[in-house]
Amino acid sequence: GENVEQHPSTLSVQEGDSAVIKCTYSDSASNYFPWYKQELGKGPQLIIDIRSNVGEKKDQRIAVTLNKTAKHFSLHITETQPEDSAVYFCAALTSYGNNRLAFGKGNQVVVIP
Amino acid sequence: DVKVTQSSRYLVKRTGEKVFLECVQDMDHENMFWYRQDPGLGLRLIYFSYDVKMKEKGDIPEGYSVSREKKERFSLILESASTNQTSMYLCASSLGTFGTEAFFGQGTRLTVV
């Protein structure tokens, strides 16, 4: 089935710096790639998504880029703030097994004040 | 504001008990999902439903069943709880097909003793 991997597993950044998390996927037919943010004690929250017909999408301080040839997509957070500290999950909509989202295992991002 | 509400934040049940986890969404979404979240394993799909009275197995359905009698409500049932079902359970609903643009509930942390 689809295999979604996230790197690095943990990322520490100084407040104000940028953070980049990369995800790779295996199903070349995948066409939808969301990013979720999960704060402690809460459910995942959709923060941005991208479809395969677009190479980049931005929403204020966050952006997602997609490289279909290399089968990877990345989350970019600029001007990081302490409230950006969370676990971030990427996912890919795969055609394996009746079309469903396959999630990565998550990245812990720590923003150091 | 969109809302997915899970009936309990924390539950403690005994081995062998029948357990009901309830989820309600107020967005009139047709698609609803139950995931299980475990450290190091990410989110794994248990069951999903694309319509009332309709259900499909996810990746790890063994030991679980579901019920969708009304569009807004999706219940997860542990027929006979076991200790290896101790986990965080997350419900989601989506506007798009197959889980695109999905919104998650806050999660239910279930402990089976």
Interface residues (C-beta under 8 A of the other chain):
Chain A: G1 Y32 P34 Y36 G41 K42 G43 P44 Q45 L46 D49 F89 A91 L93 G97 N98 N99 R100 L101 F103 G104 K105 G106
Chain B: V4 G40 L41 G42 L43 R44 L45 F48 E56 G58 D59 L90 G96 T97 F98 G99 T100 E101 A102 F103 F104 G105 Q106 G107
